[in-house]
Amino acid sequence: MTDWTETYRPSSLSELRGNDKAVKGVREWADTWDDHREALVLHGSPGVGKTSAAHALAADMGWETVELNASDQRTADVIERYAGRAANNATLGGSSGGDDTGGRQLVILDEADNIHGNYDRGGKSAVTSLVKSAGQPVVLIANQYYDMSRGLRNATQDIEFRDVGKRSIVPVLRDICRKEGIEFDSDALDRIAERNSGDLRGAVNDLQAVADGRDHLTLEDVITGDRDRSMDIFPFLDLVLKEGTSAQEALQSSYDVDETPDDLTKWIEDNMLKVYDAEEATRAYDYLADADVWLGRVWASQNYSYWRYAGDNLSAGVAAARDGTKGGWTRWGRPQFYHSTSNTSDDVVRAIAERGGFSMDTARRVVLPYLQAMTHHCKPRDLTVAMAAAYEFEEAHVSLVTGSGETTNKVQSIVEDAEELRAEQMEAHSGGAFAGVAPSTEAEANGGDDGAESDDGQTSLADAAGDGDGDDDGDEDERVADPEAAEEDDGQSGLSDFM
Ligand SMILES: Nc1ncnc2c1ncn2[C@@H]1O[C@H](COP(=O)(O)OP(=O)(O)OP(=O)(O)O)[C@@H](O)[C@H]1O
């Protein structure tokens, strides 16, 4: 089945619905590009047409496009390679694409607010320098404008795309129905537009889901479609985090949502602070921590009956932590793990597993949730620095664990402090912040001289293995055995050591 959002992607700026002012601005930017030569940032919520606008613009202008995705590691290489050359008007697509007759290429860099998470500092400045000196027009796409570095913001123009109103969504749905030969009652389309408030991609997806196999779409179809599905995650979040739900109702609804308790916990964690104040959140985190303990036990014992205790905490507990009801409409977001298109979450889990001596599963299900709860939004800061040092986290990892993607500078400074802290620990031969977890006493004693170059338990493990003398072999065995012992403690000991 073809994806209607692709089939019906606007091919010209004139086909884009809503955001008239923004679209006019985009056109003007392109028309005057030769005079200002600045890159343009298009920012706004997902699904409102930013990427479509960039492609439609290129089509209208007769420009080719080169699309790069900031969360794709390969993008770093491409940018590194072309940042300097772009100044000389080299084409970004490759040397053979070069054409001196003025053919333009529009460089579209998607997920520009995610750059800090994927490049080292050199790479990051390469993006800014690409943007400053590119001999070609560049459009950056971002959801969160303020997640982009200040340098990058200063070097660019920006245009905001607002959520697309119902009045602009309905005509898009109507056009699609006509082209697909589907008759419709207009209140059915109204309903779809309403429940996707602001998100055109969502509305088109929704239409495709309910219209599938039908040649006439009624309001009844749309509503029944709602009821037939098990409970959606968004109403569930409304129920737990906002409405005056009893603990029992909250628990019951957690059974109706088609998500595992692990995933529900992530949804709650990532969205709670949109509506809970600090006191409510503090209480709720206790319940989430309990939920995580039960999830850890489920994993350790493979006894899925524990799931209901996790479910109890994450639904009834979190609902009980709320003081009253919350009004208004909230844009719930997918948890970080879902929209992480890079392998950052895997990287984090791997770092925790390797450096903490846990299995990947324990790292993912037990240790990571604790770290997330303890360092939410980088608070307390010294704990976050200690964590970053202990697990040698990079900025992307700290962002992901603390859920603070929007605080780029904060995360950057935490990673810098963590590097310093690690250097100090190395000097003091402390064996890192979680000395009790991995290295054995002998290993530490041994690390006294040839371990000097290693900065943590993990590297010194490799060093010990590489030395090849009899003594070290003994150490190696012990060290390999240790992580397994640590794992039996289900991560608790690792964390208390780390704290
Ligand atoms: N303004 C619009 N007019 C018509 N169709 C739109 C519009 N906005 C979005 N769509 C539909 O939604 C799909 C997704 O839009 P698009 O990828 O441009 O959104 P986006 O704002 O770039 O989202 P993201 O930030 O998630 O990439 C398009 O292919 C199109 O089908």
The ligand as a Gaussian input file, in Angstrom:
#p B3LYP/6-31G(d) Opt

LIG

0 1
 N        0.984000      22.384000       4.555000
 C        0.712000      21.222000       3.969000
 N       -0.038000      21.144000       2.855000
 C       -0.310000      19.967000       2.297000
 N        0.149000      18.780000       2.770000
 C        0.894000      18.788000       3.857000
 C        1.228000      20.009000       4.512000
 N        1.963000      19.741000       5.584000
 C        2.108000      18.406000       5.620000
 N        1.460000      17.827000       4.598000
 C        1.341000      16.384000       4.376000
 O        2.064000      15.769000       5.439000
 C        3.215000      15.099000       4.942000
 C        4.383000      15.392000       5.844000
 O        4.754000      16.729000       5.783000
 P        6.247000      17.212000       5.955000
 O        7.187000      16.053000       5.926000
 O        6.510000      18.303000       5.016000
 O        6.148000      17.774000       7.398000
 P        7.312000      18.383000       8.273000
 O        6.789000      19.634000       8.871000
 O        8.576000      18.468000       7.534000
 O        7.382000      17.307000       9.400000
 P        8.685000      16.731000      10.153000
 O        9.204000      17.842000      11.003000
 O        8.100000      15.607000      10.985000
 O        9.614000      16.256000       9.082000
 C        3.392000      15.606000       3.531000
 O        3.941000      14.608000       2.720000
 C        1.978000      15.928000       3.105000
 O        1.333000      14.760000       2.693000

